[in-house]
Amino acid sequence: MIPGKVVVLRTGALGDFVATLPVLERLSEGAEELLVIAPARFRVLFPRAEQWLDADGIEAARVIAGRGRLAGFELGLCWTRAAAEGLAGSGVGRVLHGAARPPAGVSIYDHLWQPLVDLGVGPRDRDARLRPEPASLAAIDQRLRGARPVVLAPGSGGMSKRRPLEFWLRVAGLLTVPVIWCGGPVERAEGGWGTPRWDDLDLVGLVALAARSRAWLGMDSGPSHLAAAVGARVGVVFTSATDPRQWSPPGAKVFGPEATPEQLISLAGAGGSPA
């Protein structure tokens, strides 16, 4: 059903890649060799691939342009027509592709799995799964010193997907357990956040922090998908910019634009009167 040599071309941000993990896991179980073409920093989230090409590198650019060397690869998966043309032009025998965005009301996880349905594998049978590395867990434990924090991750790549910072400050003020504010490269220059603020974690560190969290509360963003894949208790706040039926991580508690800070801390199970 799954041929021997398979290539998957997946560009995009962190959440896009995490949502693709179920597909990669299923392919790795059936293929003799799996080549992943994706941003290099995501390789730590899926080390099972036999080969990896940085999607931002020169060789990947040749593949996308249809001038790569992928003769011998029997199957290619991607989610844009341009990428499909590039894989075919680079010598891949059969290319399956879907659209970059899911149809209305369809989960991104089911949408990304659709090429496997077309291949005959069947409906999606798993969620994304990430396991923390022991060394990273030990490093996080040393920093936490026994605490189980609620992680607040108010950032997002799109400003329209964020709630005002005052909303998150109110959430922090209502919590009666340790809180860690967590941002990424985009948010490091932003001021006004609470403390302590952990902006120095790489993806491996984020996985470990999610595993040790009491709850992870954030916006529709890549870190929220990552935390859900770890198995953390995740609450995702959606604005009207995106549809949770399409973009919510599996297992996450969804909060809409009307959500209040009090509703969020109920998920953490650690609220009280503000000081």
C-alpha positions as CSV (number, residue, x, y, z in Angstrom):
1,M,0.0,0.0,0.0
2,I,2.8,2.4,0.9
3,P,5.7,2.1,-1.6
4,G,9.3,1.7,-0.6
5,K,10.7,5.2,-1.1
6,V,8.6,8.2,-0.1
7,V,9.2,11.9,0.0
8,V,7.1,14.5,1.9
9,L,7.4,18.2,1.1
10,R,6.0,20.3,3.9
11,T,6.7,24.0,4.1
12,G,5.1,26.4,6.6
13,A,5.2,27.3,10.3
14,L,5.4,25.2,13.5
15,G,1.7,24.4,13.7
16,D,1.7,23.3,10.1
17,F,4.5,20.8,10.7
18,V,3.0,19.4,14.0
19,A,-0.3,18.8,12.2
20,T,1.6,16.8,9.6
21,L,3.2,14.4,12.2
22,P,0.4,11.8,12.0
23,V,1.1,11.5,8.3
24,L,4.8,11.2,8.7
25,E,4.5,8.6,11.5
26,R,2.2,6.5,9.3
27,L,4.5,6.7,6.3
28,S,7.5,5.9,8.3
29,E,5.8,2.6,9.4
30,G,5.3,1.5,5.9
31,A,8.0,3.0,3.7
32,E,11.5,1.6,3.4
33,E,12.9,5.1,3.2
34,L,11.3,8.4,4.0
35,L,12.7,11.8,2.9
36,V,11.2,14.9,4.6
37,I,11.6,18.3,3.0
38,A,10.8,20.8,5.7
39,P,12.4,23.6,7.7
40,A,15.6,22.2,9.3
41,R,14.6,23.3,12.9
42,F,11.7,20.9,12.8
43,R,13.9,17.8,12.4
44,V,14.1,17.4,16.2
45,L,10.4,16.8,16.2
46,F,10.6,13.9,13.8
47,P,14.0,12.2,13.9
48,R,12.7,9.0,12.4
49,A,13.1,10.2,8.8
50,E,16.0,8.5,7.1
51,Q,16.7,11.7,5.1
52,W,16.0,15.4,5.6
53,L,16.3,18.4,3.3
54,D,16.0,21.9,4.7
55,A,13.1,23.5,2.9
56,D,15.0,26.8,2.9
57,G,18.2,25.3,1.4
58,I,19.5,25.2,-2.1
59,E,18.7,21.6,-2.9
60,A,15.1,21.9,-1.7
61,A,14.8,25.0,-3.9
62,R,15.9,22.9,-6.9
63,V,13.3,20.2,-6.0
64,I,10.5,22.8,-5.7
65,A,11.5,24.2,-9.1
66,G,11.4,20.8,-10.6
67,R,15.1,20.4,-11.1
68,G,16.0,18.1,-8.1
69,R,17.3,14.6,-8.2
70,L,14.6,12.3,-6.7
71,A,14.6,9.5,-9.3
72,G,13.8,6.3,-7.5
73,F,11.3,7.8,-5.1
74,E,8.0,6.1,-5.9
75,L,5.6,8.4,-4.0
76,G,5.6,12.1,-3.1
77,L,3.1,13.9,-0.8
78,C,2.7,17.7,-0.6
79,W,-0.1,20.3,-0.1
80,T,0.3,22.8,-3.0
81,R,0.0,22.3,-6.7
82,A,3.4,24.1,-7.2
83,A,5.1,21.6,-4.9
84,A,3.4,18.7,-6.7
85,E,4.8,19.9,-10.0
86,G,8.2,20.3,-8.5
87,L,8.3,16.8,-7.1
88,A,7.1,15.4,-10.4
89,G,9.6,17.4,-12.3
90,S,12.4,16.1,-10.0
91,G,11.6,12.5,-10.8
92,V,9.1,11.3,-8.2
93,G,7.0,8.5,-9.7
94,R,3.6,9.4,-8.3
95,V,2.6,12.6,-6.5
96,L,-0.4,13.1,-4.3
97,H,-1.3,16.6,-3.1
98,G,-4.0,18.5,-1.3
99,A,-4.8,22.1,-0.8
100,A,-2.8,24.2,1.7
101,R,-5.9,25.1,3.7
102,P,-8.7,22.7,4.8
103,P,-12.2,23.2,3.6
104,A,-14.7,24.9,6.0
105,G,-15.4,22.8,9.0
106,V,-12.7,20.2,8.3
107,S,-9.8,19.7,10.8
108,I,-6.4,20.5,9.4
109,Y,-5.3,17.1,10.8
110,D,-7.9,15.2,8.8
111,H,-7.2,17.4,5.8
112,L,-3.5,16.7,5.8
113,W,-4.3,13.0,6.1
114,Q,-6.5,13.0,2.9
115,P,-3.7,12.0,0.5
116,L,-3.2,8.8,2.5
117,V,-7.0,8.1,2.1
118,D,-6.5,8.6,-1.6
119,L,-3.6,6.1,-1.4
120,G,-5.9,3.6,0.3
121,V,-4.4,3.7,3.8
122,G,-7.8,4.6,5.3
123,P,-9.1,7.3,7.7
124,R,-6.8,9.1,10.2
125,D,-6.2,6.7,13.0
126,R,-3.9,8.8,15.3
127,D,-3.1,12.2,16.7
128,A,0.3,13.9,16.7
129,R,2.6,12.5,19.4
130,L,5.7,14.1,20.8
131,R,7.8,12.7,23.6
132,P,10.3,14.8,25.6
133,E,13.9,13.9,25.7
134,P,15.3,12.8,29.1
135,A,18.1,15.4,29.0
136,S,15.7,18.2,28.2
137,L,13.3,17.0,30.9
138,A,16.1,17.1,33.4
139,A,17.1,20.6,32.4
140,I,13.5,21.8,32.7
141,D,13.1,20.1,36.1
142,Q,16.2,21.9,37.3
143,R,14.7,25.2,36.4
144,L,11.3,24.5,37.8
145,R,12.6,23.1,41.1
146,G,9.6,21.0,41.7
147,A,6.9,23.4,40.5
148,R,4.2,22.5,38.1
149,P,3.4,25.8,36.4
150,V,0.6,27.0,34.2
151,V,2.2,28.2,30.9
152,L,0.8,31.3,29.3
153,A,1.6,31.6,25.7
154,P,-0.2,34.7,24.4
155,G,1.8,35.1,21.2
156,S,0.9,34.1,17.6
157,G,2.3,34.7,14.2
158,G,-0.8,36.7,13.2
159,M,-1.8,39.7,15.3
160,S,-5.5,39.1,14.4
161,K,-5.3,35.8,16.2
162,R,-4.2,37.4,19.5
163,R,-6.1,38.7,22.5
164,P,-4.9,41.9,24.1
165,L,-2.1,41.5,26.6
166,E,-4.3,42.8,29.4
167,F,-6.4,39.7,29.0
168,W,-3.5,37.5,29.8
169,L,-2.3,39.6,32.6
170,R,-5.7,39.2,34.2
171,V,-5.4,35.4,33.7
172,A,-2.1,35.4,35.5
173,G,-3.4,37.5,38.3
174,L,-6.2,35.0,39.0
175,L,-4.0,32.0,39.1
176,T,-2.8,30.7,42.5
177,V,0.0,28.5,41.2
178,P,3.3,29.3,39.5
179,V,3.0,30.9,36.1
180,I,5.6,30.9,33.3
181,W,5.2,33.2,30.3
182,C,6.4,31.7,27.1
183,G,7.1,33.4,23.8
184,G,9.0,32.8,20.7
185,P,11.4,34.7,18.4
186,V,8.6,36.9,17.2
187,E,7.6,38.0,20.7
188,R,11.1,38.5,22.3
189,A,11.1,42.2,21.6
190,E,7.7,42.8,23.1
191,G,7.4,44.4,26.5
192,G,4.7,44.4,29.1
193,W,4.5,40.6,29.7
194,G,4.5,39.1,33.1
195,T,7.4,37.2,34.8
196,P,9.1,34.8,34.8
197,R,9.4,34.9,31.1
198,W,11.0,32.0,29.2
199,D,11.8,33.1,25.7
200,D,15.0,31.1,25.4
201,L,13.7,27.6,24.8
202,D,14.2,25.7,21.6
203,L,11.6,23.3,20.3
204,V,13.1,20.4,22.4
205,G,12.8,22.6,25.5
206,L,9.2,23.6,24.7
207,V,8.3,19.9,24.4
208,A,9.8,19.3,27.9
209,L,8.1,22.3,29.4
210,A,4.7,21.3,28.0
211,A,5.2,17.8,29.6
212,R,5.9,19.4,33.0
213,S,3.1,21.9,32.8
214,R,-0.1,21.9,34.9
215,A,-1.8,23.5,31.9
216,W,-0.9,25.3,28.7
217,L,-3.0,28.3,27.8
218,G,-2.4,30.1,24.5
219,M,-3.8,31.4,21.3
220,D,-4.2,29.6,17.9
221,S,-0.5,29.1,17.4
222,G,2.2,26.5,16.7
223,P,3.2,26.2,20.4
224,S,-0.4,25.3,21.3
225,H,-0.3,22.5,18.7
226,L,3.0,21.3,20.0
227,A,1.8,21.3,23.7
228,A,-1.3,19.3,22.7
229,A,0.9,16.8,20.8
230,V,2.9,16.3,24.0
231,G,-0.3,15.4,25.9
232,A,-0.5,18.5,28.0
233,R,-3.8,20.0,29.2
234,V,-4.2,22.7,26.6
235,G,-6.6,25.6,26.3
236,V,-6.7,27.5,23.0
237,V,-8.3,30.9,22.7
238,F,-9.7,31.7,19.3
239,T,-10.6,35.1,17.9
240,S,-12.9,35.5,15.0
241,A,-9.8,35.3,12.7
242,T,-9.8,31.5,12.5
243,D,-12.3,28.7,12.8
244,P,-11.5,26.2,15.7
245,R,-13.2,23.4,13.7
246,Q,-10.4,23.7,11.3
247,W,-7.4,24.8,13.4
248,S,-7.9,23.4,16.9
249,P,-5.3,20.8,18.1
250,P,-6.9,17.4,18.9
251,G,-7.7,17.1,22.6
252,A,-7.5,20.9,23.3
253,K,-10.2,22.8,25.1
254,V,-11.5,25.6,22.8
255,F,-12.3,29.1,24.0
256,G,-14.0,31.5,21.7
257,P,-13.7,35.3,21.3
258,E,-16.0,35.9,24.2
259,A,-13.9,33.8,26.7
260,T,-13.2,35.4,30.0
261,P,-10.0,34.9,32.2
262,E,-12.1,33.1,34.7
263,Q,-13.1,30.5,32.2
264,L,-9.4,29.9,31.3
265,I,-8.2,29.4,34.9
266,S,-11.0,26.8,35.4
267,L,-9.1,24.6,33.0
268,A,-5.9,24.9,35.1
269,G,-7.8,24.1,38.2
270,A,-5.8,26.6,40.1
271,G,-7.7,29.9,40.4
272,G,-8.7,32.2,43.1
273,S,-9.3,35.8,44.0
274,P,-6.8,38.2,42.6
275,A,-4.3,39.7,45.1
